[in-house]
Amino acid sequence: MLLGAVVVLATACGDDGPPEATPEQAEAIGSLIDAELTDNEQRCILEELIATEIAPEAILDGSITGDQDAELLAIAVSCVDDLASVPAFVQSVIDASAETGEPFTEEEAICVIGRMADDDPVTAAADCIESADPLTVDDYGDDPILDLLWDACDDGNNQACDELYRTAPLGSAYLEFAQTCAGRLPDSVGLRCFLDLG
């Protein structure tokens, strides 16, 4: 009898595959993640789900609390490599963008999530928004104060170029114009006009 228990324990401890999920746990995990999971991702999520003691049935019928929902999102984000496959995370990005007054579409949110590893969130967002061309939004003529800085920068006032760069909206033609010091430093990273050109 003791030998049988040792064999079962050794088998359980030596198993490198993902723990076996009950049908309810597997379905709950499937509702949290919209992708094929690796063994490590599945193991991570299942272990964390078991540790939370949140009943899989509550996940499936939607009776979890707000705190439990946040806990499940944190588990998914910590265990899954492709965050765009976590519908709740995609929705959180959409909700966060809605607070700015311009909510992302689902496709834009997925694009932003995919680009955030390589770019800062602002650049990722500007590149992913379908409705806006970053080179034509907020162009010369849209803002009289920025237009004055543009004109002074264009006339060779490098301090005006730096000030325009500091105050121009992200993704605007104003910003691009100021970044290059009115074309005098095409490879500039911005805020270097006065320093580099005097």
Rosetta constraint file for C-alpha pairs under 8 A:
AtomPair CA 1 CA 5 HARMONIC 6.59 0.50
AtomPair CA 2 CA 6 HARMONIC 6.32 0.50
AtomPair CA 3 CA 7 HARMONIC 6.25 0.50
AtomPair CA 4 CA 8 HARMONIC 6.28 0.50
AtomPair CA 5 CA 9 HARMONIC 6.12 0.50
AtomPair CA 6 CA 10 HARMONIC 5.99 0.50
AtomPair CA 7 CA 11 HARMONIC 6.05 0.50
AtomPair CA 8 CA 12 HARMONIC 6.19 0.50
AtomPair CA 9 CA 13 HARMONIC 6.10 0.50
AtomPair CA 10 CA 14 HARMONIC 5.87 0.50
AtomPair CA 11 CA 15 HARMONIC 6.08 0.50
AtomPair CA 17 CA 39 HARMONIC 6.48 0.50
AtomPair CA 17 CA 43 HARMONIC 7.89 0.50
AtomPair CA 18 CA 39 HARMONIC 5.39 0.50
AtomPair CA 18 CA 40 HARMONIC 6.84 0.50
AtomPair CA 18 CA 42 HARMONIC 6.29 0.50
AtomPair CA 18 CA 43 HARMONIC 4.69 0.50
AtomPair CA 19 CA 43 HARMONIC 5.99 0.50
AtomPair CA 19 CA 46 HARMONIC 7.37 0.50
AtomPair CA 21 CA 25 HARMONIC 5.53 0.50
AtomPair CA 21 CA 26 HARMONIC 5.61 0.50
AtomPair CA 21 CA 46 HARMONIC 7.08 0.50
AtomPair CA 22 CA 26 HARMONIC 6.12 0.50
AtomPair CA 23 CA 27 HARMONIC 6.14 0.50
AtomPair CA 24 CA 28 HARMONIC 6.07 0.50
AtomPair CA 24 CA 56 HARMONIC 5.78 0.50
AtomPair CA 24 CA 57 HARMONIC 6.68 0.50
AtomPair CA 25 CA 29 HARMONIC 6.08 0.50
AtomPair CA 25 CA 46 HARMONIC 7.56 0.50
AtomPair CA 25 CA 56 HARMONIC 5.39 0.50
AtomPair CA 26 CA 30 HARMONIC 6.12 0.50
AtomPair CA 27 CA 31 HARMONIC 6.25 0.50
AtomPair CA 27 CA 56 HARMONIC 7.97 0.50
AtomPair CA 27 CA 60 HARMONIC 7.59 0.50
AtomPair CA 28 CA 32 HARMONIC 6.44 0.50
AtomPair CA 28 CA 56 HARMONIC 5.50 0.50
AtomPair CA 28 CA 57 HARMONIC 7.47 0.50
AtomPair CA 28 CA 59 HARMONIC 6.00 0.50
AtomPair CA 28 CA 60 HARMONIC 5.77 0.50
AtomPair CA 29 CA 33 HARMONIC 6.20 0.50
AtomPair CA 29 CA 45 HARMONIC 7.49 0.50
AtomPair CA 29 CA 46 HARMONIC 7.71 0.50
AtomPair CA 30 CA 34 HARMONIC 6.50 0.50
AtomPair CA 30 CA 35 HARMONIC 7.93 0.50
AtomPair CA 31 CA 60 HARMONIC 7.29 0.50
AtomPair CA 32 CA 72 HARMONIC 7.97 0.50
AtomPair CA 32 CA 76 HARMONIC 7.35 0.50
AtomPair CA 32 CA 86 HARMONIC 6.41 0.50
AtomPair CA 32 CA 87 HARMONIC 6.97 0.50
AtomPair CA 32 CA 88 HARMONIC 7.41 0.50
AtomPair CA 33 CA 76 HARMONIC 7.38 0.50
AtomPair CA 33 CA 85 HARMONIC 5.82 0.50
AtomPair CA 33 CA 86 HARMONIC 4.84 0.50
AtomPair CA 33 CA 87 HARMONIC 6.70 0.50
AtomPair CA 34 CA 85 HARMONIC 4.97 0.50
AtomPair CA 34 CA 86 HARMONIC 6.04 0.50
AtomPair CA 34 CA 87 HARMONIC 6.78 0.50
AtomPair CA 35 CA 85 HARMONIC 5.64 0.50
AtomPair CA 37 CA 41 HARMONIC 5.72 0.50
AtomPair CA 37 CA 42 HARMONIC 5.78 0.50
AtomPair CA 37 CA 80 HARMONIC 7.81 0.50
AtomPair CA 38 CA 42 HARMONIC 6.11 0.50
AtomPair CA 39 CA 43 HARMONIC 6.00 0.50
AtomPair CA 40 CA 44 HARMONIC 6.01 0.50
AtomPair CA 41 CA 45 HARMONIC 6.14 0.50
AtomPair CA 41 CA 79 HARMONIC 5.42 0.50
AtomPair CA 41 CA 80 HARMONIC 5.67 0.50
AtomPair CA 41 CA 81 HARMONIC 7.93 0.50
AtomPair CA 42 CA 46 HARMONIC 6.00 0.50
AtomPair CA 43 CA 47 HARMONIC 5.98 0.50
AtomPair CA 44 CA 48 HARMONIC 6.11 0.50
AtomPair CA 44 CA 79 HARMONIC 5.71 0.50
AtomPair CA 45 CA 49 HARMONIC 5.87 0.50
AtomPair CA 45 CA 75 HARMONIC 6.49 0.50
AtomPair CA 45 CA 76 HARMONIC 6.69 0.50
AtomPair CA 45 CA 79 HARMONIC 6.09 0.50
AtomPair CA 46 CA 50 HARMONIC 6.08 0.50
AtomPair CA 47 CA 51 HARMONIC 6.18 0.50
AtomPair CA 48 CA 52 HARMONIC 6.27 0.50
AtomPair CA 48 CA 75 HARMONIC 6.63 0.50
AtomPair CA 49 CA 53 HARMONIC 6.65 0.50
AtomPair CA 49 CA 54 HARMONIC 6.72 0.50
AtomPair CA 49 CA 72 HARMONIC 7.65 0.50
AtomPair CA 49 CA 75 HARMONIC 7.77 0.50
AtomPair CA 50 CA 54 HARMONIC 7.25 0.50
AtomPair CA 54 CA 58 HARMONIC 7.16 0.50
AtomPair CA 54 CA 59 HARMONIC 7.69 0.50
AtomPair CA 54 CA 64 HARMONIC 7.96 0.50
AtomPair CA 54 CA 68 HARMONIC 7.44 0.50
AtomPair CA 55 CA 59 HARMONIC 6.82 0.50
AtomPair CA 56 CA 60 HARMONIC 6.31 0.50
AtomPair CA 57 CA 61 HARMONIC 6.09 0.50
AtomPair CA 58 CA 62 HARMONIC 5.75 0.50
AtomPair CA 58 CA 63 HARMONIC 4.95 0.50
AtomPair CA 58 CA 64 HARMONIC 5.51 0.50
AtomPair CA 59 CA 63 HARMONIC 6.56 0.50
AtomPair CA 59 CA 64 HARMONIC 6.03 0.50
AtomPair CA 64 CA 68 HARMONIC 5.89 0.50
AtomPair CA 64 CA 69 HARMONIC 6.41 0.50
AtomPair CA 65 CA 69 HARMONIC 6.15 0.50
AtomPair CA 66 CA 70 HARMONIC 6.24 0.50
AtomPair CA 67 CA 71 HARMONIC 6.15 0.50
AtomPair CA 68 CA 72 HARMONIC 6.11 0.50
AtomPair CA 69 CA 73 HARMONIC 6.24 0.50
AtomPair CA 70 CA 74 HARMONIC 6.19 0.50
AtomPair CA 71 CA 75 HARMONIC 6.27 0.50
AtomPair CA 72 CA 76 HARMONIC 6.21 0.50
AtomPair CA 73 CA 77 HARMONIC 6.09 0.50
AtomPair CA 73 CA 88 HARMONIC 6.50 0.50
AtomPair CA 73 CA 89 HARMONIC 6.81 0.50
AtomPair CA 74 CA 78 HARMONIC 6.07 0.50
AtomPair CA 75 CA 79 HARMONIC 6.05 0.50
AtomPair CA 76 CA 80 HARMONIC 5.75 0.50
AtomPair CA 76 CA 86 HARMONIC 6.86 0.50
AtomPair CA 77 CA 81 HARMONIC 7.78 0.50
AtomPair CA 77 CA 83 HARMONIC 6.33 0.50
AtomPair CA 77 CA 86 HARMONIC 7.54 0.50
AtomPair CA 77 CA 89 HARMONIC 7.49 0.50
AtomPair CA 82 CA 86 HARMONIC 7.65 0.50
AtomPair CA 83 CA 89 HARMONIC 6.79 0.50
AtomPair CA 83 CA 90 HARMONIC 7.68 0.50
AtomPair CA 83 CA 113 HARMONIC 6.86 0.50
AtomPair CA 83 CA 114 HARMONIC 7.86 0.50
AtomPair CA 84 CA 89 HARMONIC 7.16 0.50
AtomPair CA 84 CA 90 HARMONIC 6.07 0.50
AtomPair CA 84 CA 110 HARMONIC 5.39 0.50
AtomPair CA 84 CA 113 HARMONIC 6.08 0.50
AtomPair CA 84 CA 114 HARMONIC 6.83 0.50
AtomPair CA 85 CA 90 HARMONIC 7.89 0.50
AtomPair CA 86 CA 90 HARMONIC 6.37 0.50
AtomPair CA 87 CA 91 HARMONIC 6.12 0.50
AtomPair CA 88 CA 92 HARMONIC 6.12 0.50
AtomPair CA 89 CA 93 HARMONIC 6.38 0.50
AtomPair CA 90 CA 94 HARMONIC 6.37 0.50
AtomPair CA 90 CA 106 HARMONIC 7.13 0.50
AtomPair CA 90 CA 109 HARMONIC 6.10 0.50
AtomPair CA 90 CA 110 HARMONIC 6.41 0.50
AtomPair CA 90 CA 113 HARMONIC 7.73 0.50
AtomPair CA 91 CA 95 HARMONIC 6.03 0.50
AtomPair CA 91 CA 106 HARMONIC 7.74 0.50
AtomPair CA 92 CA 96 HARMONIC 6.06 0.50
AtomPair CA 93 CA 97 HARMONIC 6.19 0.50
AtomPair CA 93 CA 104 HARMONIC 7.89 0.50
AtomPair CA 93 CA 109 HARMONIC 6.12 0.50
AtomPair CA 94 CA 98 HARMONIC 6.20 0.50
AtomPair CA 94 CA 103 HARMONIC 5.83 0.50
AtomPair CA 94 CA 104 HARMONIC 5.29 0.50
AtomPair CA 94 CA 105 HARMONIC 7.00 0.50
AtomPair CA 94 CA 106 HARMONIC 7.06 0.50
AtomPair CA 94 CA 109 HARMONIC 6.07 0.50
AtomPair CA 95 CA 99 HARMONIC 6.69 0.50
AtomPair CA 95 CA 103 HARMONIC 7.01 0.50
AtomPair CA 96 CA 100 HARMONIC 7.37 0.50
AtomPair CA 96 CA 103 HARMONIC 7.74 0.50
AtomPair CA 97 CA 101 HARMONIC 7.10 0.50
AtomPair CA 97 CA 102 HARMONIC 6.16 0.50
AtomPair CA 97 CA 103 HARMONIC 4.69 0.50
AtomPair CA 97 CA 104 HARMONIC 6.06 0.50
AtomPair CA 98 CA 102 HARMONIC 5.40 0.50
AtomPair CA 98 CA 103 HARMONIC 3.91 0.50
AtomPair CA 98 CA 104 HARMONIC 7.13 0.50
AtomPair CA 99 CA 103 HARMONIC 7.43 0.50
AtomPair CA 104 CA 108 HARMONIC 5.47 0.50
AtomPair CA 104 CA 109 HARMONIC 5.67 0.50
AtomPair CA 104 CA 129 HARMONIC 7.41 0.50
AtomPair CA 105 CA 109 HARMONIC 6.19 0.50
AtomPair CA 106 CA 110 HARMONIC 6.19 0.50
AtomPair CA 107 CA 111 HARMONIC 6.16 0.50
AtomPair CA 108 CA 112 HARMONIC 6.15 0.50
AtomPair CA 108 CA 125 HARMONIC 7.81 0.50
AtomPair CA 108 CA 128 HARMONIC 5.54 0.50
AtomPair CA 108 CA 129 HARMONIC 5.90 0.50
AtomPair CA 108 CA 130 HARMONIC 7.37 0.50
AtomPair CA 109 CA 113 HARMONIC 6.18 0.50
AtomPair CA 109 CA 128 HARMONIC 7.99 0.50
AtomPair CA 110 CA 114 HARMONIC 6.16 0.50
AtomPair CA 111 CA 115 HARMONIC 6.20 0.50
AtomPair CA 111 CA 124 HARMONIC 7.80 0.50
AtomPair CA 111 CA 128 HARMONIC 5.83 0.50
AtomPair CA 112 CA 116 HARMONIC 5.99 0.50
AtomPair CA 112 CA 121 HARMONIC 7.16 0.50
AtomPair CA 112 CA 124 HARMONIC 5.26 0.50
AtomPair CA 112 CA 125 HARMONIC 5.51 0.50
AtomPair CA 112 CA 128 HARMONIC 6.08 0.50
AtomPair CA 113 CA 117 HARMONIC 7.73 0.50
AtomPair CA 115 CA 119 HARMONIC 5.88 0.50
AtomPair CA 115 CA 121 HARMONIC 7.90 0.50
AtomPair CA 115 CA 124 HARMONIC 5.51 0.50
AtomPair CA 116 CA 120 HARMONIC 5.86 0.50
AtomPair CA 116 CA 121 HARMONIC 5.58 0.50
AtomPair CA 116 CA 124 HARMONIC 6.05 0.50
AtomPair CA 119 CA 123 HARMONIC 6.14 0.50
AtomPair CA 119 CA 124 HARMONIC 5.72 0.50
AtomPair CA 120 CA 124 HARMONIC 6.16 0.50
AtomPair CA 121 CA 125 HARMONIC 5.96 0.50
AtomPair CA 122 CA 126 HARMONIC 6.19 0.50
AtomPair CA 122 CA 170 HARMONIC 7.94 0.50
AtomPair CA 123 CA 127 HARMONIC 6.14 0.50
AtomPair CA 124 CA 128 HARMONIC 6.11 0.50
AtomPair CA 125 CA 129 HARMONIC 6.10 0.50
AtomPair CA 126 CA 132 HARMONIC 7.72 0.50
AtomPair CA 126 CA 134 HARMONIC 6.62 0.50
AtomPair CA 126 CA 171 HARMONIC 6.50 0.50
AtomPair CA 127 CA 134 HARMONIC 7.61 0.50
AtomPair CA 132 CA 136 HARMONIC 7.98 0.50
AtomPair CA 132 CA 137 HARMONIC 6.77 0.50
AtomPair CA 133 CA 137 HARMONIC 6.23 0.50
AtomPair CA 134 CA 171 HARMONIC 4.46 0.50
AtomPair CA 134 CA 172 HARMONIC 5.67 0.50
AtomPair CA 134 CA 173 HARMONIC 7.35 0.50
AtomPair CA 135 CA 139 HARMONIC 7.66 0.50
AtomPair CA 135 CA 171 HARMONIC 6.46 0.50
AtomPair CA 135 CA 172 HARMONIC 5.69 0.50
AtomPair CA 135 CA 173 HARMONIC 5.08 0.50
AtomPair CA 135 CA 176 HARMONIC 7.71 0.50
AtomPair CA 136 CA 172 HARMONIC 6.53 0.50
AtomPair CA 136 CA 173 HARMONIC 5.98 0.50
AtomPair CA 137 CA 171 HARMONIC 7.10 0.50
AtomPair CA 137 CA 172 HARMONIC 5.26 0.50
AtomPair CA 137 CA 173 HARMONIC 6.74 0.50
AtomPair CA 138 CA 142 HARMONIC 5.84 0.50
AtomPair CA 138 CA 143 HARMONIC 7.75 0.50
AtomPair CA 138 CA 169 HARMONIC 7.28 0.50
AtomPair CA 138 CA 172 HARMONIC 5.07 0.50
AtomPair CA 138 CA 173 HARMONIC 6.30 0.50
AtomPair CA 138 CA 174 HARMONIC 6.98 0.50
AtomPair CA 139 CA 172 HARMONIC 6.27 0.50
AtomPair CA 139 CA 173 HARMONIC 4.97 0.50
AtomPair CA 139 CA 174 HARMONIC 6.11 0.50
AtomPair CA 140 CA 146 HARMONIC 7.78 0.50
AtomPair CA 140 CA 147 HARMONIC 5.98 0.50
AtomPair CA 140 CA 150 HARMONIC 7.79 0.50
AtomPair CA 140 CA 173 HARMONIC 7.11 0.50
AtomPair CA 140 CA 174 HARMONIC 6.66 0.50
AtomPair CA 141 CA 147 HARMONIC 6.27 0.50
AtomPair CA 142 CA 147 HARMONIC 7.72 0.50
AtomPair CA 143 CA 147 HARMONIC 5.97 0.50
AtomPair CA 144 CA 148 HARMONIC 6.30 0.50
AtomPair CA 145 CA 149 HARMONIC 6.53 0.50
AtomPair CA 146 CA 150 HARMONIC 6.04 0.50
AtomPair CA 146 CA 164 HARMONIC 6.56 0.50
AtomPair CA 146 CA 167 HARMONIC 8.00 0.50
AtomPair CA 146 CA 168 HARMONIC 7.20 0.50
AtomPair CA 146 CA 174 HARMONIC 7.36 0.50
AtomPair CA 147 CA 151 HARMONIC 6.13 0.50
AtomPair CA 148 CA 152 HARMONIC 6.22 0.50
AtomPair CA 149 CA 153 HARMONIC 5.98 0.50
AtomPair CA 149 CA 160 HARMONIC 5.43 0.50
AtomPair CA 149 CA 161 HARMONIC 6.86 0.50
AtomPair CA 149 CA 163 HARMONIC 7.38 0.50
AtomPair CA 149 CA 164 HARMONIC 5.75 0.50
AtomPair CA 150 CA 154 HARMONIC 5.98 0.50
AtomPair CA 150 CA 160 HARMONIC 7.41 0.50
AtomPair CA 150 CA 161 HARMONIC 7.01 0.50
AtomPair CA 150 CA 164 HARMONIC 6.79 0.50
AtomPair CA 150 CA 174 HARMONIC 7.15 0.50
AtomPair CA 150 CA 177 HARMONIC 7.76 0.50
AtomPair CA 150 CA 178 HARMONIC 7.44 0.50
AtomPair CA 151 CA 155 HARMONIC 6.15 0.50
AtomPair CA 152 CA 156 HARMONIC 6.56 0.50
AtomPair CA 152 CA 157 HARMONIC 5.43 0.50
AtomPair CA 152 CA 160 HARMONIC 5.94 0.50
AtomPair CA 152 CA 161 HARMONIC 7.55 0.50
AtomPair CA 153 CA 157 HARMONIC 4.77 0.50
AtomPair CA 153 CA 158 HARMONIC 5.83 0.50
AtomPair CA 153 CA 159 HARMONIC 7.54 0.50
AtomPair CA 153 CA 160 HARMONIC 5.13 0.50
AtomPair CA 153 CA 161 HARMONIC 4.67 0.50
AtomPair CA 153 CA 178 HARMONIC 7.36 0.50
AtomPair CA 153 CA 181 HARMONIC 6.89 0.50
AtomPair CA 153 CA 182 HARMONIC 6.33 0.50
AtomPair CA 154 CA 161 HARMONIC 7.99 0.50
AtomPair CA 154 CA 181 HARMONIC 7.84 0.50
AtomPair CA 154 CA 182 HARMONIC 5.42 0.50
AtomPair CA 157 CA 161 HARMONIC 6.66 0.50
AtomPair CA 158 CA 162 HARMONIC 6.39 0.50
AtomPair CA 158 CA 181 HARMONIC 6.84 0.50
AtomPair CA 158 CA 193 HARMONIC 5.17 0.50
AtomPair CA 158 CA 194 HARMONIC 4.74 0.50
AtomPair CA 158 CA 197 HARMONIC 7.01 0.50
AtomPair CA 158 CA 198 HARMONIC 6.76 0.50
AtomPair CA 159 CA 163 HARMONIC 6.18 0.50
AtomPair CA 159 CA 193 HARMONIC 6.98 0.50
AtomPair CA 159 CA 194 HARMONIC 5.40 0.50
AtomPair CA 160 CA 164 HARMONIC 5.96 0.50
AtomPair CA 161 CA 165 HARMONIC 6.16 0.50
AtomPair CA 161 CA 178 HARMONIC 4.92 0.50
AtomPair CA 161 CA 179 HARMONIC 7.55 0.50
AtomPair CA 161 CA 181 HARMONIC 5.70 0.50
AtomPair CA 161 CA 182 HARMONIC 7.40 0.50
AtomPair CA 161 CA 191 HARMONIC 7.73 0.50
AtomPair CA 161 CA 193 HARMONIC 6.49 0.50
AtomPair CA 161 CA 194 HARMONIC 7.89 0.50
AtomPair CA 162 CA 166 HARMONIC 6.18 0.50
AtomPair CA 162 CA 178 HARMONIC 6.56 0.50
AtomPair CA 162 CA 179 HARMONIC 7.74 0.50
AtomPair CA 162 CA 181 HARMONIC 7.78 0.50
AtomPair CA 162 CA 190 HARMONIC 7.10 0.50
AtomPair CA 162 CA 191 HARMONIC 4.78 0.50
AtomPair CA 162 CA 192 HARMONIC 6.90 0.50
AtomPair CA 162 CA 193 HARMONIC 6.11 0.50
AtomPair CA 162 CA 194 HARMONIC 6.98 0.50
AtomPair CA 163 CA 167 HARMONIC 6.27 0.50
AtomPair CA 163 CA 191 HARMONIC 7.88 0.50
AtomPair CA 164 CA 168 HARMONIC 5.63 0.50
AtomPair CA 164 CA 174 HARMONIC 7.06 0.50
AtomPair CA 164 CA 175 HARMONIC 6.96 0.50
AtomPair CA 164 CA 178 HARMONIC 5.85 0.50
AtomPair CA 165 CA 174 HARMONIC 7.35 0.50
AtomPair CA 165 CA 175 HARMONIC 5.22 0.50
AtomPair CA 165 CA 176 HARMONIC 7.93 0.50
AtomPair CA 165 CA 178 HARMONIC 4.98 0.50
AtomPair CA 165 CA 179 HARMONIC 6.06 0.50
AtomPair CA 165 CA 190 HARMONIC 6.55 0.50
AtomPair CA 165 CA 191 HARMONIC 6.50 0.50
AtomPair CA 166 CA 191 HARMONIC 7.32 0.50
AtomPair CA 168 CA 172 HARMONIC 6.90 0.50
AtomPair CA 168 CA 174 HARMONIC 5.72 0.50
AtomPair CA 168 CA 175 HARMONIC 5.16 0.50
AtomPair CA 169 CA 174 HARMONIC 7.43 0.50
AtomPair CA 169 CA 175 HARMONIC 6.65 0.50
AtomPair CA 170 CA 175 HARMONIC 6.68 0.50
AtomPair CA 171 CA 175 HARMONIC 6.79 0.50
AtomPair CA 171 CA 176 HARMONIC 7.66 0.50
AtomPair CA 172 CA 176 HARMONIC 6.63 0.50
AtomPair CA 173 CA 177 HARMONIC 6.00 0.50
AtomPair CA 174 CA 178 HARMONIC 6.17 0.50
AtomPair CA 175 CA 179 HARMONIC 5.94 0.50
AtomPair CA 176 CA 180 HARMONIC 6.52 0.50
AtomPair CA 177 CA 181 HARMONIC 6.45 0.50
AtomPair CA 177 CA 182 HARMONIC 5.22 0.50
AtomPair CA 177 CA 183 HARMONIC 6.95 0.50
AtomPair CA 178 CA 182 HARMONIC 5.88 0.50
AtomPair CA 178 CA 190 HARMONIC 6.95 0.50
AtomPair CA 179 CA 188 HARMONIC 6.04 0.50
AtomPair CA 179 CA 189 HARMONIC 6.06 0.50
AtomPair CA 179 CA 190 HARMONIC 4.11 0.50
AtomPair CA 179 CA 191 HARMONIC 6.90 0.50
AtomPair CA 180 CA 184 HARMONIC 6.20 0.50
AtomPair CA 180 CA 185 HARMONIC 4.86 0.50
AtomPair CA 180 CA 186 HARMONIC 4.80 0.50
AtomPair CA 180 CA 187 HARMONIC 6.61 0.50
AtomPair CA 180 CA 188 HARMONIC 5.36 0.50
AtomPair CA 180 CA 189 HARMONIC 7.52 0.50
AtomPair CA 180 CA 190 HARMONIC 6.77 0.50
AtomPair CA 180 CA 193 HARMONIC 7.87 0.50
AtomPair CA 181 CA 185 HARMONIC 5.66 0.50
AtomPair CA 181 CA 186 HARMONIC 7.58 0.50
AtomPair CA 181 CA 188 HARMONIC 7.65 0.50
AtomPair CA 181 CA 190 HARMONIC 7.82 0.50
AtomPair CA 181 CA 193 HARMONIC 5.59 0.50
AtomPair CA 185 CA 193 HARMONIC 7.65 0.50
AtomPair CA 188 CA 192 HARMONIC 6.92 0.50
AtomPair CA 188 CA 193 HARMONIC 8.00 0.50
AtomPair CA 191 CA 195 HARMONIC 7.97 0.50
AtomPair CA 192 CA 196 HARMONIC 5.66 0.50
AtomPair CA 192 CA 197 HARMONIC 7.93 0.50
AtomPair CA 193 CA 197 HARMONIC 5.53 0.50
AtomPair CA 193 CA 198 HARMONIC 7.14 0.50
AtomPair CA 194 CA 198 HARMONIC 4.53 0.50
